[in-house]
Amino acid sequence: MFQPGRYGRGSGWIEACLLCLLKEEKSYGYSLMEKLNTLGFTAEPFNISVIYRNLRSMEKRRLVASFWTASERGPDKRMYEITQKGEKALKEWIRFLKKRQKLLQAVVDKYESMHLE
């Protein structure tokens, strides 16, 4: 059963974002942190430990898989990719977020219909 946020406070939202980014392409932790700004996370950068904690948790649950790849400069990088189970979880996340979006939009619409400033 899909339960957003089940794996720790705030981790759910990051999980959905990471799965979405990994569906687009394989990536490594620091690159994922940079790509989060495409999803609106520009005000406060995440501590990289938050990203890696979530990736490890997702790997334990088989939502993502990782492998090492040689780097042109510096040490090897641990790359992450979404699994079939991760793609199913992402679809559930999108269903959940669409429902939440409708709820939030209803509140905004109600407020705006009152013509308050």
Sequence and secondary structure as in RCSB ss.txt:
>XXXX:A:sequence
MFQPGRYGRGSGWIEACLLCLLKEEKSYGYSLMEKLNTLGFTAEPFNISVIYRNLRSMEKRRLVASFWTASERGP
DKRMYEITQKGEKALKEWIRFLKKRQKLLQAVVDKYESMHLE
>XXXX:A:secstr
   TTTTSTTHHHHHHHHHHHHHH  EEHHHHHHHGGGGT  SS   HHHHHHHHHHHHHTTSEEEEEE  SSSS
 EEEEEE HHHHHHHHHHHHHHHHHHHHHHHHHHHHHHTT  
